[in-house]
Amino acid sequence: MPELERITARRSELDALAEELSKRLEEVQAERKELVIAERVLHRLAEQDRAQAEAAAAVTPMKAQVAGRAVLLIPHRGDDPDETALPDDYHKILAIVRAADGPVQVRTVGEELGLQVAVRGKLEPLRAKMTKLADRGWLRKRPDGRFTARR
């Protein structure tokens, strides 16, 4: 009879193992289904990102390396000016200068942008941007240092 007890005990162990494996298999299958869904979502997001990157590449200014740093190139204003090629901060500068009644100083544009105009060093980067816009034909820089919009 001890043989029968061992067989019964072993069958009981195997039944318990089969039940445990069945539960684990259900868990694994459920997780696999979730991963399939997650994979589909990631593929869709990647496709959307590619499409957005392609669309942005059409209007994003070109970048260059200067002293190992990426910098934006401000394009020259052509016969058919395309302001979408300019970065957002340059758009804001152009809008402020255009909205002014006449020539504007860098300080005035700085005030409109919310810069600390009392600190001279805070205006120098803005002055450089405005000068770059003037050099590229987007603005006009007058001899007195003030800027006007090109019509």
Secondary structure, 3 states (H helix, E strand, C coil): CHHHHHHHHHHHHHHHHHHHHHHHHHHHHHHHHHHHHHHHHHHHHHHHHHHHHHHHHHHCCCEEEECCEEEECCCCCCCCCCHHHCCHHHHHHHHHHHHCCCCECHHHHHHHHCCCCCCHHHHHHHHHHHHHHHHCCCEEECCCCCEEECC
